[in-house]
Amino acid sequence: MKQSFDYKLIFALTAVGIIWGTTFLGIRVAVETIPPWFVTSIRQGLAGFIMMIILLFRKELKWIGWENLRHQLVPSVLMLVIANGFTTIAEQTLPSGLASVISALSPIVIFLGSILFGLQKMSLKGFVGVIIGFCGVVLIFKDGLESFLDEDYRNGIIFMGFAIIAWAAGTIYTKFHGSKSRNIVLNLFYQFTMASCIQLVLASIFSPNPDISTWSATSIFAALYLSVFGSVIAFFSYNYALKHVTAVQVSILSYINTIIAVFLGWLLLKEKITMDFIIATVLIILGVFIINYKKKEKSVI
């Protein structure tokens, strides 16, 4: 059956690929002077406020019921509080390019999770892709094992590990339950608001009595950028895309994010890029591509 060209879907996928590639740089700049949980709370809080204004303008702001609230709480905690929050913490000690490369492993985790929950069958192609991606990870760290002696560096890697697992779990959950409510803006309003409240509590615990006078204008601008573009536009586009294509298909946008993030980190933050790092990035992207490439797409889920 011939399908019409979906311009909205193409725009959504493009927005996710490009915008989230820039957010790694934005996070790195924001946490230079603002504590990470405050960065995330500001980001999600402002995003929730923008969604509320849109809903009030449309006269669509309403209670979604306890069942749907539960469905929104799960991705809110997994994707916004844990995945986004832990990535923000990790970038206090990790270069933005390295954080983006580690984040690019999320499609592989989603692929393995899909197999675990019976959404996808393991194949030789998938196995090869996982092995190639894993080789990329090994190459990243083979010359920097001594860096794990640095507690900050090691903790950053651990936080990124939890972040990609939480992101994968949230993506699969959203694909399962995203069709229960068609109002993406309303769902995101609840997700952002709940995440911001949780992160504000965490900020008060881990960064009590913050000195706002030390927050630079650049970091504040970066946090605002993360809110408007990284949260409002990108998350709306991501949820829209999940309603039209599979979770694994959307997740492959991570390799676009990675290319953009690594380039911006090198260009604007003078982050070091070695030949091994480039080869490792290519291997991870290649592994993700092999896992997800299909000549003829069949509907899944």
Secondary structure in CASP SS format (residue, H / E / C, confidence):
PFRMAT SS
TARGET T0000
AUTHOR 0000-0000-0000
METHOD secondary structure of the structure
MODEL  1
M C 1.00
K C 1.00
Q C 1.00
S C 1.00
F C 1.00
D C 1.00
Y H 1.00
K H 1.00
L H 1.00
I H 1.00
F H 1.00
A H 1.00
L H 1.00
T H 1.00
A H 1.00
V H 1.00
G H 1.00
I H 1.00
I H 1.00
W H 1.00
G H 1.00
T H 1.00
T H 1.00
F H 1.00
L H 1.00
G H 1.00
I H 1.00
R H 1.00
V H 1.00
A H 1.00
V C 1.00
E C 1.00
T C 1.00
I C 1.00
P C 1.00
P H 1.00
W H 1.00
F H 1.00
V H 1.00
T H 1.00
S H 1.00
I H 1.00
R H 1.00
Q H 1.00
G H 1.00
L H 1.00
A H 1.00
G H 1.00
F H 1.00
I H 1.00
M H 1.00
M H 1.00
I H 1.00
I H 1.00
L H 1.00
L H 1.00
F H 1.00
R H 1.00
K C 1.00
E C 1.00
L C 1.00
K C 1.00
W C 1.00
I C 1.00
G C 1.00
W H 1.00
E H 1.00
N H 1.00
L H 1.00
R H 1.00
H H 1.00
Q H 1.00
L H 1.00
V H 1.00
P H 1.00
S H 1.00
V H 1.00
L H 1.00
M H 1.00
L H 1.00
V H 1.00
I H 1.00
A H 1.00
N H 1.00
G H 1.00
F H 1.00
T H 1.00
T H 1.00
I H 1.00
A H 1.00
E C 1.00
Q C 1.00
T C 1.00
L C 1.00
P C 1.00
S H 1.00
G H 1.00
L H 1.00
A H 1.00
S H 1.00
V H 1.00
I H 1.00
S H 1.00
A C 1.00
L C 1.00
S H 1.00
P H 1.00
I H 1.00
V H 1.00
I H 1.00
F H 1.00
L H 1.00
G H 1.00
S H 1.00
I H 1.00
L H 1.00
F C 1.00
G C 1.00
L C 1.00
Q C 1.00
K C 1.00
M C 1.00
S C 1.00
L H 1.00
K H 1.00
G H 1.00
F H 1.00
V H 1.00
G H 1.00
V H 1.00
I H 1.00
I H 1.00
G H 1.00
F H 1.00
C H 1.00
G H 1.00
V H 1.00
V H 1.00
L H 1.00
I H 1.00
F H 1.00
K H 1.00
D C 1.00
G C 1.00
L H 1.00
E H 1.00
S H 1.00
F H 1.00
L H 1.00
D C 1.00
E H 1.00
D H 1.00
Y H 1.00
R H 1.00
N H 1.00
G H 1.00
I H 1.00
I H 1.00
F H 1.00
M H 1.00
G H 1.00
F H 1.00
A H 1.00
I H 1.00
I H 1.00
A H 1.00
W H 1.00
A H 1.00
A H 1.00
G H 1.00
T H 1.00
I H 1.00
Y H 1.00
T H 1.00
K H 1.00
F H 1.00
H H 1.00
G H 1.00
S H 1.00
K H 1.00
S C 1.00
R C 1.00
N C 1.00
I H 1.00
V H 1.00
L H 1.00
N H 1.00
L H 1.00
F H 1.00
Y H 1.00
Q H 1.00
F H 1.00
T H 1.00
M H 1.00
A H 1.00
S H 1.00
C H 1.00
I H 1.00
Q H 1.00
L H 1.00
V H 1.00
L H 1.00
A H 1.00
S H 1.00
I H 1.00
F H 1.00
S C 1.00
P C 1.00
N C 1.00
P C 1.00
D C 1.00
I H 1.00
S H 1.00
T H 1.00
W C 1.00
S C 1.00
A H 1.00
T H 1.00
S H 1.00
I H 1.00
F H 1.00
A H 1.00
A H 1.00
L H 1.00
Y H 1.00
L H 1.00
S H 1.00
V H 1.00
F H 1.00
G H 1.00
S H 1.00
V H 1.00
I H 1.00
A H 1.00
F H 1.00
F H 1.00
S H 1.00
Y H 1.00
N H 1.00
Y H 1.00
A H 1.00
L H 1.00
K C 1.00
H C 1.00
V C 1.00
T C 1.00
A H 1.00
V H 1.00
Q H 1.00
V H 1.00
S H 1.00
I C 1.00
L C 1.00
S H 1.00
Y H 1.00
I H 1.00
N H 1.00
T H 1.00
I H 1.00
I H 1.00
A H 1.00
V H 1.00
F H 1.00
L H 1.00
G H 1.00
W H 1.00
L H 1.00
L H 1.00
L H 1.00
K C 1.00
E C 1.00
K C 1.00
I C 1.00
T C 1.00
M H 1.00
D H 1.00
F H 1.00
I H 1.00
I H 1.00
A H 1.00
T H 1.00
V H 1.00
L H 1.00
I H 1.00
I H 1.00
L H 1.00
G H 1.00
V H 1.00
F H 1.00
I H 1.00
I H 1.00
N H 1.00
Y C 1.00
K C 1.00
K C 1.00
K C 1.00
E C 1.00
K C 1.00
S C 1.00
V C 1.00
I C 1.00
END
